Amino acid sequence: MKDFLRNCFRFLYNIFSGQNAISRSTFLSLIPTNAKSLEIGPFSNPHLRGPNVYYFDVDNKEDIIKRAIAVNYVIADNLPDIHYVSPTGDLSIIEDTFDVVYSAHCIEHQPDLIKHLIDVEKLFNSGGKYYITIPDKRYSFDALLPTLDLGSVVEAYEEKRKVHQLANLIRHQALVVHNSPIRHWLSMHGTPGNSNAIVSHTRQALNQFKEAKGAYVDTHAWRFTPESFREIITQLNELNYINLQIERLYPTAFASNEFYAILKKK
């Protein structure tokens, strides 16, 4: 009975704490249509469209289509060309500047979060802003994994980390749970599986890491909540690592697994 009441209280708290939440479509509508914009990592389904929109990804259009087909992922109609391609995700190859930089479910994949934010800032025109769609780990397959911490973020930058740590590959393959937001909102997180399953998936992650021989293997490096995102941006400012600050932060809407932020140069 205590667990039931505790879950009910948590459920109601989560709903009301997100009362200022907005939908993704509403968030995207905040981006001026006449702004010169760059979308980072659109893959096969860009969120931004228009004559003033440019795209950056790790593959060109043709290779993106092949990858999308291989994983049975949606391919948008009239998929645009990718203007800037870097197999290592290096934003510094872009010599142009923009009014808006946008990314969705991209920031958590950056091996070096601080460098990513520094590189984005360098892409700004005067008054430029970074619009970010960010997964809320509480309502995704990362629900049981820890949120990011300042020490790990700073360490990644000081080490000039360019690929993911083995520990994060193991977490992503062996210790995640289901990805149903509503079930997570109801505190029905599930488990990663039994010990045999965890060992098997860990072995797969180890093999993948060794076979890569130092090359990039994609995974989540960081796990955010709206509160932890606000805290890490504030701390990185106070430590003079970045010059970006939060202009707006929209909490996670009920039954969703993502929140939204707008960063601007201070």
Buried (B, 14 or more C-beta within 10 A) or exposed (E): EEEEEEEEEEEEEBBEBBEEBBEBEEBBEBBEEEBBBBBBBBBBBBBBBEEBBBBBBBBEBEBBBEBBEEEEEEEBEEBBEBBBBBEEBBBEEBEEBBBBBBBBBBBBBBBBBBBBBBBBBEBBEEEBBBBBBBBBBBBBBBBBBEBBBEEBBBEBBEEEBBBBBBEBBBBBBBBBBBBBBEBBBBBEBBEBBEEEEBEEBBEBBBEBBEEEEEEBBEBBBBBBBBEBBBBBBEBBBEEEBBBBEBBBBBBBBBBBBBBBBBBBBE
